[in-house]
């Protein structure tokens, strides 16, 4: 079983910055990728960014140039540094972990990010 614990959400003004973190624990054998999805009210959950076990990042077009995903492999932790935040970034952000040994992804509990003046 894999457990993901997120932190770092909150309220920020447009143009501001936030950093989310997600610490993974448990049986992480076969870890392929970790990352973040976001879900705005009334909308589907969408990928914001992910990073592979070899360190290759992937970004949604909507966050390219503003968000940076990074990882600390020793701590099994991924970070999402979000800059120049916009009101449309407001959503619940969910951390996920994808393992080659599992049929489905593991998910965190979600953390709210609100961008508002």
C-alpha positions as CSV (number, residue, x, y, z in Angstrom):
1,X,0.0,0.0,0.0
2,X,1.1,3.5,-0.8
3,X,0.3,6.6,1.2
4,X,0.6,10.1,-0.1
5,X,0.6,13.1,2.2
6,X,0.2,16.6,0.6
7,X,0.9,20.0,2.0
8,X,1.3,23.6,0.9
9,X,-2.1,24.7,-0.4
10,X,-3.7,27.9,0.5
11,X,-5.0,31.3,-0.5
12,X,-2.8,33.5,-2.7
13,X,-3.3,36.7,-4.7
14,X,-3.0,36.6,-8.5
15,X,0.6,36.7,-9.5
16,X,1.7,35.1,-6.3
17,X,3.5,31.8,-5.7
18,X,2.9,28.6,-3.8
19,X,4.8,25.4,-3.3
20,X,3.0,22.1,-2.9
21,X,4.7,19.0,-1.5
22,X,3.8,15.3,-1.6
23,X,5.5,12.7,0.5
24,X,5.1,9.1,-0.4
25,X,5.5,6.2,1.9
26,X,4.8,2.4,1.9
27,X,5.7,-0.1,-0.8
28,X,7.1,2.0,-3.6
29,X,8.6,-0.8,-5.6
30,X,8.1,-0.2,-9.3
31,X,7.5,3.5,-8.9
32,X,7.2,5.0,-12.4
33,X,6.0,8.5,-11.9
34,X,4.5,11.0,-9.4
35,X,2.8,14.2,-10.0
36,X,-0.2,16.5,-9.6
37,X,-3.7,16.6,-11.0
38,X,-6.0,19.5,-10.4
39,X,-9.8,19.7,-10.3
40,X,-11.7,22.9,-10.4
41,X,-15.4,23.0,-9.3
42,X,-17.6,21.3,-11.8
43,X,-14.7,20.2,-14.0
44,X,-12.9,17.0,-14.7
45,X,-9.6,16.2,-13.0
46,X,-6.7,17.2,-15.2
47,X,-3.0,16.6,-15.2
48,X,-0.9,19.6,-14.1
49,X,2.5,18.1,-14.0
50,X,4.3,14.8,-13.5
51,X,7.8,13.6,-13.2
52,X,9.1,10.1,-14.1
53,X,11.3,7.9,-12.0
54,X,14.2,9.0,-14.3
55,X,13.4,12.7,-13.6
56,X,11.7,13.6,-16.9
57,X,9.0,16.2,-16.3
58,X,5.7,16.6,-18.2
59,X,3.5,19.7,-18.0
60,X,0.0,20.7,-19.1
61,X,0.1,23.5,-21.6
62,X,-1.8,25.7,-19.2
63,X,1.0,25.7,-16.6
64,X,4.1,25.5,-18.8
65,X,6.5,28.3,-17.9
66,X,4.8,28.9,-14.5
67,X,4.9,25.6,-12.7
68,X,7.9,23.5,-12.0
69,X,7.8,20.0,-10.7
70,X,10.8,18.5,-8.9
71,X,11.6,15.6,-6.6
72,X,13.8,14.5,-3.8
73,X,14.2,10.8,-4.4
74,X,15.8,10.2,-1.1
75,X,12.7,11.5,0.6
76,X,10.2,10.1,-1.9
77,X,8.8,13.6,-2.2
78,X,7.7,15.6,-5.1
79,X,7.2,19.3,-5.2
80,X,5.2,21.6,-7.4
81,X,6.4,25.2,-7.4
82,X,3.7,27.4,-8.8
83,X,4.5,31.0,-9.9
84,X,2.5,33.8,-11.5
85,X,-0.7,32.1,-10.3
86,X,-4.0,33.0,-12.0
87,X,-7.6,32.8,-10.7
88,X,-8.1,29.9,-13.2
89,X,-5.5,27.9,-11.3
90,X,-8.0,27.7,-8.4
91,X,-8.7,24.0,-7.8
92,X,-8.1,21.1,-5.5
93,X,-4.7,19.7,-6.3
94,X,-4.2,15.9,-5.9
95,X,-0.9,14.1,-5.7
96,X,-0.6,10.8,-7.5
97,X,1.9,7.9,-7.7
98,X,2.0,5.4,-10.5
99,X,3.6,2.0,-10.0
100,X,4.4,-0.6,-12.6
101,X,3.2,-3.2,-10.0
102,X,-0.2,-1.6,-9.6
103,X,-3.2,-1.5,-12.0
104,X,-4.3,2.0,-10.8
105,X,-2.7,5.1,-9.4
106,X,-2.5,6.0,-5.8
107,X,-3.9,9.4,-4.7
108,X,-3.4,11.9,-1.9
109,X,-6.3,13.5,-0.1
110,X,-6.0,16.8,-2.1
111,X,-5.1,20.3,-1.1
112,X,-7.0,23.4,-2.0
113,X,-5.3,26.2,-3.9
114,X,-7.3,29.4,-4.2
115,X,-6.1,32.3,-6.3
116,X,-8.1,35.4,-5.5
117,X,-7.6,39.1,-4.7
